[in-house]
Amino acid sequence: MDLMLLRAGGVCTRIPLWLVVPVLLGVLAAVVTAGYQLGQQQRDVVEIPVLPTVGSPDLELAERELAREGVESLASRLVELENRQVRLDLRMSGLGDALDLDPEALEPKTGGRGGPAPPDSAAAMDRRIAALDHLLGQRDTTVARLDEAVRGDARDERMRPGVRPVESEAWVSSAFGYRDDPFTGERRFHSGMDYAGREGSEIRAAADGIVVRADTNGGFGRSVDIVHADGLLTRYAHNAELLVDPGERVEAGQPIARMGSTGRTTDTHLHFEVHGPGGSENPADYVHR
């Protein structure tokens, strides 16, 4: 079958139908493809929201929301700082009590101040937060110094003779001062304090210090000498056994020897002495009898 085309002048042209069909199908395919692509482009178009203009209710609402969130954040920070102030005040009060300080002496000196009460605004809370930050910085410094002072006092206390050098069952058999010599009966000065107790019971350091002598020392028998703070020295004499060596650092309450009766003695006991820069001192002024 052919397709007849009538041209100008009455001339007819025959076109085979098998040539026309492919052309029509190609045109149809092109139209369908173009329509599909146009649909895809329309679907990919992003809808741009309309932004609120200056003075619009939406913009004012957004600004109020941001301001509210800012104030809430500042208020939360303010509460956190005030809680920290309470904790620091309690800590500072406890340290002041430990050091027997006047509470007013712990307060930072800021000078006279005054003025009307500020409104509850973001700017007012900013100022309050800055002031609290400054104050708490001062409190932190004060607490750190008080802590160091308390630790220093504790160190000084441990380095001064204060620990009873014998077990609780031991008792004072001869005090410091003049007495009748147990061997000669003559009136003589006793430069220490004697504790009677169990053979082999522990002898303990009366304070932190360094052992400067641990050997047999004439009439003192097996003896230990320890130096402490402020030029003090303690001596532990007549021991059965020594548990430390010269140069060794010891702590208050640490066992350093075992009670015995070596040297010039009549029975088992510890002869305990305390020496200061001026000579022998009464051990009872340092340790509980």
C-alpha positions in Angstrom: 0.0 0.0 0.0 1.3 3.5 -0.9 0.6 7.0 0.4 -0.5 9.5 -2.3 0.7 13.1 -1.9 -0.7 15.8 -4.2 1.8 18.5 -5.0 1.3 21.9 -6.6 0.5 21.7 -10.3 -1.6 18.6 -9.9 1.4 16.2 -9.7 0.9 13.2 -7.5 3.7 11.5 -5.6 3.5 8.0 -4.3 5.3 7.3 -1.0 5.4 3.7 0.2 3.6 3.2 3.5 6.4 1.2 5.0 8.6 4.4 4.9 5.9 6.6 6.6 5.2 4.4 9.6 8.8 4.5 11.1 8.8 8.3 10.8 5.5 8.7 12.6 6.7 6.4 15.4 9.9 8.4 15.8 8.0 11.6 16.1 5.6 10.1 18.7 8.6 8.8 20.8 10.2 12.2 20.7 7.0 13.9 22.0 6.6 11.3 24.8 10.2 11.8 25.9 9.9 15.6 25.9 6.8 15.4 28.0 8.4 13.0 30.5 11.5 15.3 31.0 9.3 18.4 31.4 7.3 16.6 34.2 10.6 15.6 36.0 11.8 19.2 35.9 8.6 20.5 37.4 8.7 17.9 40.1 12.3 18.9 41.1 11.4 22.5 41.6 12.0 23.5 45.3 9.4 25.6 47.0 11.1 28.6 48.5 9.5 29.7 51.7 8.4 33.2 52.1 10.6 34.9 54.8 9.0 37.1 57.4 9.4 40.8 56.7 10.6 43.3 59.3 7.8 44.2 61.7 5.8 41.1 60.8 4.2 39.1 63.6 6.2 36.0 62.6 9.5 37.9 63.0 8.6 39.4 66.3 7.6 35.9 67.6 10.9 34.5 66.5 12.8 37.3 68.2 10.9 36.8 71.4 11.6 33.1 71.3 15.3 33.7 70.9 15.3 36.2 73.7 13.4 33.8 76.0 15.9 31.0 75.3 18.8 33.4 76.0 17.4 34.5 79.3 16.7 30.9 80.3 20.3 29.9 79.5 21.6 32.8 81.6 19.3 31.9 84.5 20.5 28.3 84.4 24.1 29.6 84.5 23.3 31.9 87.4 21.7 29.1 89.4 24.8 26.9 88.8 27.1 29.7 90.0 25.0 30.4 93.1 25.1 26.7 94.0 28.8 26.7 93.6 29.0 29.7 95.9 27.1 27.8 98.6 29.5 24.8 98.3 32.5 27.1 98.5 31.2 29.0 101.5 30.6 25.7 103.4 34.1 24.5 102.5 35.7 27.8 103.5 33.8 27.8 106.8 34.9 24.3 107.7 38.6 25.1 106.8 38.3 28.4 108.8 37.0 26.4 111.9 39.9 24.0 111.5 42.4 26.9 111.6 40.4 28.8 114.3 40.1 31.9 112.0 37.7 34.8 112.3 34.9 34.2 109.6 35.0 37.9 108.7 38.7 37.6 107.9 37.8 35.1 105.1 35.5 37.4 103.2 37.1 39.2 100.2 37.5 43.0 100.7 35.5 44.6 97.8 34.8 48.1 99.3 31.5 49.9 99.6 28.9 49.3 96.9 25.3 50.2 96.3 22.6 51.0 93.8 19.0 50.1 92.9 18.0 46.4 92.4 18.5 45.4 88.7 15.6 44.2 86.6 15.3 40.5 85.7 16.7 41.0 82.2 19.4 39.3 80.2 21.7 42.3 80.7 21.1 42.3 84.4 21.8 38.6 84.6 25.0 39.0 82.6 26.2 41.5 85.1 25.3 39.3 88.0 27.1 36.3 86.4 30.2 38.4 85.8 30.2 39.6 89.4 29.7 36.0 90.8 32.5 34.7 88.5 34.8 37.3 90.0 33.7 36.6 93.6 34.0 32.8 93.1 37.5 33.2 91.7 38.5 34.9 94.9 36.8 32.2 96.9 38.6 29.5 95.0 41.9 31.2 95.8 41.0 31.5 99.5 39.9 27.9 99.7 43.2 26.7 98.0 45.2 28.7 100.5 43.2 27.4 103.5 43.6 23.8 102.2 47.4 24.3 102.0 47.4 25.9 105.5 45.5 22.9 106.9 47.8 20.4 105.2 50.8 22.4 106.5 49.4 22.3 110.0 48.9 18.6 109.6 52.5 18.1 108.4 53.9 20.3 111.2 51.7 18.3 113.7 53.0 15.0 112.5 56.6 16.3 112.7 56.3 17.3 116.3 56.4 14.5 118.9 52.8 13.7 119.9 52.3 10.0 119.5 52.6 7.8 122.6 55.7 5.7 121.9 54.4 2.5 123.6 51.3 0.3 123.6 48.3 1.3 125.7 49.1 -1.3 128.4 52.4 0.3 129.2 52.6 2.7 132.1 54.9 5.5 133.4 57.3 4.0 135.9 59.5 7.1 136.3 58.8 10.7 135.4 61.0 13.5 134.0 63.0 15.4 136.6 64.9 14.8 139.8 64.7 11.3 141.5 66.6 8.8 143.5 69.0 6.9 141.2 67.8 3.2 141.1 71.4 2.0 141.4 73.1 4.4 143.8 70.1 6.0 145.7 71.6 9.4 145.1 69.4 12.4 144.0 70.0 12.8 140.3 68.2 14.4 137.4 66.3 12.0 135.1 66.4 13.4 131.6 63.5 11.4 130.2 60.4 9.4 131.1 60.3 5.6 131.7 57.5 3.4 130.4 57.3 -0.1 131.9 55.7 -2.8 129.7 55.9 -6.1 128.0 59.3 -7.5 126.8 59.3 -7.3 123.0 56.3 -5.0 122.7 56.5 -2.4 119.9 58.2 1.0 120.4 56.8 3.6 117.9 58.1 6.9 116.5 56.5 9.8 118.3 56.5 11.9 115.1 57.6 11.9 111.5 61.4 12.3 111.2 64.7 10.8 110.1 66.7 8.3 112.1 70.1 9.7 112.9 71.3 6.9 115.2 70.3 3.3 115.7 72.9 1.2 117.7 74.2 0.4 121.2 74.8 3.7 123.0 76.5 3.1 126.3 74.2 3.0 129.3 71.2 3.5 127.0 71.7 0.1 125.5 70.2 -0.5 122.1 68.9 3.0 121.3 67.3 4.9 118.4 67.6 8.7 117.9 65.2 10.5 115.5 65.3 14.2 114.4 62.0 16.1 113.8 60.8 19.6 113.0 62.0 22.7 114.9 65.3 21.0 115.9 63.6 18.4 118.1 65.2 15.0 118.7 63.6 12.0 120.4 65.5 9.1 121.9 64.2 5.6 122.6 66.5 3.5 124.8 67.0 0.1 126.4 65.5 -1.8 123.5 65.7 -5.5 122.9 65.7 -5.1 119.1 66.1 -2.2 116.7 63.8 -2.2 113.6 65.3 0.9 111.7 68.6 2.1 110.4 70.4 5.4 110.4 69.2 7.7 107.5 65.8 6.0 107.3 62.7 8.3 107.1 60.0 7.2 109.6 56.4 8.2 110.1 54.6 9.0 113.4 53.4 5.7 115.0 55.7 3.5 112.9 57.4 0.6 114.9 61.1 1.4 115.3 62.2 -1.1 118.0 61.0 -3.7 120.6 61.0 -3.0 124.3 63.8 -4.7 126.3 66.2 -4.1 129.2 69.6 -3.5 127.5 72.1 -1.0 129.0 71.9 0.4 132.5 68.5 -0.7 133.6 66.8 -2.7 136.4 64.0 -4.2 134.3 62.1 -4.1 131.0 61.1 -0.6 130.0 61.5 2.2 127.5 63.5 5.3 128.4 62.0 8.1 126.2 63.7 11.5 125.9 62.8 14.7 124.0 65.6 17.2 123.2 65.1 20.7 122.0 67.6 23.5 121.1 68.0 24.2 124.8 68.6 20.6 126.0 66.3 18.0 127.6 62.6 18.7 127.7 59.8 17.0 129.6 58.2 14.4 127.2 54.9 14.8 129.1 54.7 18.2 127.4 54.5 16.5 124.0 52.8 13.1 124.5 50.1 11.6 126.7 51.4 9.8 129.6 
